[in-house]
Amino acid sequence: MTADLVERLRTLGWTDFRHGHFHEQFALGFRAARVVAIHRGVSIVDDGAGERRARVSGRLRHTTSAASDLPTVGDWVAVQTAPNARSMALIHAVAPRTSVLLRKEAGRRTGAQALAANVDLVLLAEPLAVPNVRRLDRAIALAWESGALPFVVLTKADLSNDVPGAVAAVRERLPGVDVVAVSTFTGAGLEDFVRGLQPGHTAVLLGPSGVGKSTLLNALLGEQRARTATVREDGKGRHTTTHRQLVRLPNGALLIDTPGLRELQLWGAAESVDATFDDVSALADQCRFADCTHETEPGCAVLLAVEQGTLDVERLRHWRQLRAELAYLERRDDQRAAIEAKRRDAIGARLGRARIREKYR
């Protein structure tokens, strides 16, 4: 890899650490590239020399145990390019991730979907006038679980008569999380927001349709690149971003833009929920009994805080709901793993019997 190519990869977030480990893990003939978009199952990768289309090799697809381990936007991958520039590159491996943002697959299937990989910051967009704090609770839990830092962006601040009061209310509900209000119409708050996006670092922007993600991206880029649309008459947003894509910002930071998410179900461990509700978790540690369910037990510090008015009962209910949701997913995942193990054992037994019959035929 030439010095010029390494420098161009640095604009995509490449580091000396990755450079050293890449050559230890992958043989000569492979090039490092970052997945910058995925269109209908085809990856768009940038290897420093430019963007090209790429597909996952058959070996990688069949040796990967979970769909969430296949390339997603933000991944660093080992590719093999064809002599013909118009031919697709082949992705042979996904480099170890520093973080990965997972959610449960939409619908009734039990599995994880990778939304973005190798991100440092998860930007959670909500309209300042009517922020959905329950949705933010979920998104923040996903961010903590991913290994990245959550950062709340309250959009459309020009529509509020009391920006400081609205920001303070959200900060009180989300302790330990940075919150900033921005207006792409007046430019208020954008300078402070951009200051939090470090050159070479990667952020992912999440939020429902109509919250102003595309407008915010255009403001950060300084040009009208992302398509925007007005909110529908029923107050719901319109999808303008149709796929996830990684873009470079003028200050050297990288941003993964995502379509509006209709469904944001958790995937991960209960610790991510406890980190989001650290005030409730801290109270739970003070309960008389270690196995306190915070329902009716005597000496429950959580129930006492609700009684004294220092803990919002709705916040406690949402904490219980999210923990119950994760426990249910864990049980479903265990059942699926048991069924899959039983299926593999049955296949192995049939093959074994077939070999024995062939041996003594």
N, C-alpha and C positions, 0 to 999 in steps of 0.2 A: 504494500500500500504506500503510494508516494506521499511526500509531505503535503503537496498541494491538495491531494484527495482527502487527507486527514483533516486539513483546515476547513475544507468544505463540509465534511461530516460534523465538525464542531458546531456549525451553524444549526445542525439538527439535534444537538444535545450530546454529541459524542464526547467521551472523556478519556483521560489517560488510563483510568482504571479499566474501562471497557476495552480499550485498545490492547492492553496487556493480556486480558483474559480471553479476548476473542481468538488470538493466535494460539493460545494454549489449548483451546477447546476444539477448534475447527482446523481441518487440514488445508494445505495450500490449494488454490483453485476456487475457494469460496470468497465472496466479497461481503463486507458488512453493509447492510442497508436498513433503513427505518421505514416501517409501514406508515404511510402518510394518509391513506384512504383505502376504503374497501367498497367496490361497486359490484353488487350482485354476485358476491362470492369471489371476485377477482381482486387481488391486492394491488395497490399502487405503491411501489417502493421507490425510495430515493437513496442511491448509493454514493451520492456526492457528485456524480457525473451527470445527474439529472433523473427525472422520474421515468419509470417504466412499469409496464404491467407484469405481474408475476402470479404464478399459481403454486399451490402447495404440492410437494412431491407425494407420490403414492405411498412411499415408505413412511414419511412423516405423518400422513393422514391415518395410516393403519396402525402405527405404533403409539399414537397419542391416545391416552386413556379417556380424556374428557374433551368435549368440544371447546371448553373455555381455555384449554391449553394451546389451541391452534392460533395462528397469528391474528392479532387485532391491532387497531390503530394505536400507534405509539411503540409497538414492539420493535426490537432490534432483531434482525434475522440474518442467517447465512444464506446467500443466494449464489446461484451459478447462472451466468448470463450466456446467451447464445451469440454466436458470431453475427448473426443477422439481427440488426437493431430492432427490426419490426417483430421479432419473435418474443414470446414471453420468457421472462426469467423464471427460474425454478427455486422455490424456497425449500431448503433441506433441513433447517433447524431454527428453533426460536431460542435466542440467547436468554439466560436467566433474567427474570424481571426484578426490578427494585420495588415495584408496587404494581398492583393490578386491581382495577375497580370492577367488582362482580355484583351482579344482581341475579335473583332467581329468574329463570326463563319465564316469559309471559305465558299466561294460560295455565293449564292444569299439569303440565310436565314438571317433574322435579329434576332440576339441573341448573347449572350456573351459566350465565352469559357474561362474557368479558366485554365491558364497555370501552375500556382504555387501559393501556399499560405504560409503566415507567413514567408516571406523573408525580410531580412534587406537590401540586396544589389542586384541590377540587373546588371549583367556583360554583356556588349554588345560587342561582338567580331566582328571585321572588319579587313581585311588585310591592313596592313600599306601602302603598295605600291599603292593600289587603293581603299581607303575607300569610301563607299557610304554614303555621309553625309545626303542625303535625307532619306535613310533608318534609319540612326541613329536618325534623328529628330523624326521620327515616334516612334522608340523604346524608346527614352528618354521620350516622352509624355506619353507612356504607363507606364513607370517606375514611373513618378511623380504621375500619377493617382492611381497607386497601393498602394502608401504610403511608398514605398521603395526608396532608393537612387540609381540613375543611376551611372554607372562607365564604361567608355569606355576602352576596351582592344584592342590595335592594334597589331595584330599577324604578324608572319613571318617578324620580323624586320631585320633579316639577309639578306633579299632580297632588302633592301633599301640602297642607298648610302648616304642619308642625313636623318638619323633618327630624330635628333633634329628639323630640319626644317619641316618634315612631321608632327611630334607631335604638333609643334607650330601652324601649319595651321589648324589642327583639333580643337585645343583648342580655337583658335580665332573664329571658326565657332560655337563652343558649349560653350559659356560662362557659368561659374558656375558649370561645370561638370568635374570631375577628369578624366584624360586621361593618360594611361601608355602604353608604347610599350614593347613587350616581344618577345623573340625568344626562342622556345623550342629546336632549333638546337644548339645554342651557350649558352643558359641559361641567356642571357642578359635580365635584367628587371624582372626576375622571383622573385628575393628576395624582391624587392620593392612591387611587386604585392601581394605576399603571406602575406606581412606585413599588407596589407589592409584587409585581411580576418581574422576577430576576432574569437577566440575560442568561441563556443557556438552560434555564429551567423550563419544565413543561407543566402547563395547567390544562385541566379539562373543564369545559363549561356545561353545566347541567341545569335543567329547568323545564317547566311545562311550556307548551306552545303558547305564544302570545305574550310571554313575559318580557320580550325585547332582547333575546339573545343575539339575533342576527343584526339588529340595530347597534347593539353594544360592540359586536365584532367589527362592524363597519367603522365605528367611532375609533376603536383601537388601531385599526389599519390605516385610518385617514383616507379611505376611499370606499366607494360603494361596490363592494365585492360580493357580499352575501345578499341574497334576495330577501325582501321584507314584505309583510302584508298587514293589513289592518285586522284588528280583533273582530270576530263575528258579532252579530247583534245579540246573541245569547251570552256574550261575555267570554266564550271559549276561544282559544287561540287557533290560528291556522298554521299547518305545517309548511314552513318555507325551506328549512334545511332538511334534505332527504337522506343524507348519509353522514357518517362521521368523517371528519377530515382534519389533518394537522396543518396549521398555517404558521408562518413566521411573522412576528410582530416587529414593527420598526425599531423597538428598543433591544431586540435580540432574544426576547422571550418567545416561547412556542406555546400555541394554544390549540387544543383539540375541540372543535365545535361539534355539537351533537344535535340530532333531531329532538323535538319535544318528546318527553317520556310520559305516556299515558299511565303506565304502571311501574311502580318502583318498589318491588318486594325485596326484602332483606335476603342476604346470603352470607353466612359466616358464623362467628362465635358470639356467645352472649356478652363477652368482654367488650365488643364494639358498642353494644347498647348501653352497657354500664359506663363506658367512657363518655357517651353522649349525655347520659343522665347521671353525671358524676355527683350531683347534689343529692339525688335519691340514693345512690350507691353508698355515699359517705354516711347518710343516716342509717342505712341498713346495717352497716358495720357496728352501729351503736346499740343494736337490738339486744335484748337479754338472751335470746336463744339464737344459736348459730344457724339453725334451720328455719328461722322465722319466715313465714309466708306473707307477712304484712297484711293479713286479713282480719284476724280476731285475737291474736296472741297478746297476752299481757306483757308489758315492758317493751312494746314495739315502738322504736324511736320514729319510724316513718309515719305511723298512724298518729303519734303524738304531735308531730310537726304539722300534719293536716288539721288536726283539732285546734292547734294554736294559730293556724293561719300562715305559717311560714313556708308551707309547701302546698302548691296548687293541686287540688284533688284530680283535676283533668290531666295534669302532668304525670301523676302517679298512675292513673288508668292507662295512659299511653305507654308508659314504661312496662306495665304488666302485659299489655297487648303485644308489644314487640318481642318481649322475652318468650311469651307463649308461642308466637309465630315462629321464632327460631327453633324452639323445642320441637314443634310439630314438624318442621322441615328436617330436623336432625333425625327424627323417628322415620320419616318417609325415606330419607336417604339411606338409613341403615337397612330398611326393608328392601329397598331396591338393590343394595349391595349384596344382601343375603340371597335374593332371587337370582342375581347374576352369577354369584359363586356356585349356587346349586345347578344352574344351567351349564356352567363350565365343567363342573364335576360330572354331570350326566354325559356331556360330549366326550370327556376324557374316558369315562367308563365304556362307552360304546366303541371308541377307537381301540381301547385295550382289548375288549372282547374280539373285535375284528382281527387284531394282530394275532391273538391266540388261535383263532380258527384258521388263519392263513398259515401259521406255523405247523399245525398238526394236520393239515389237509393232505 
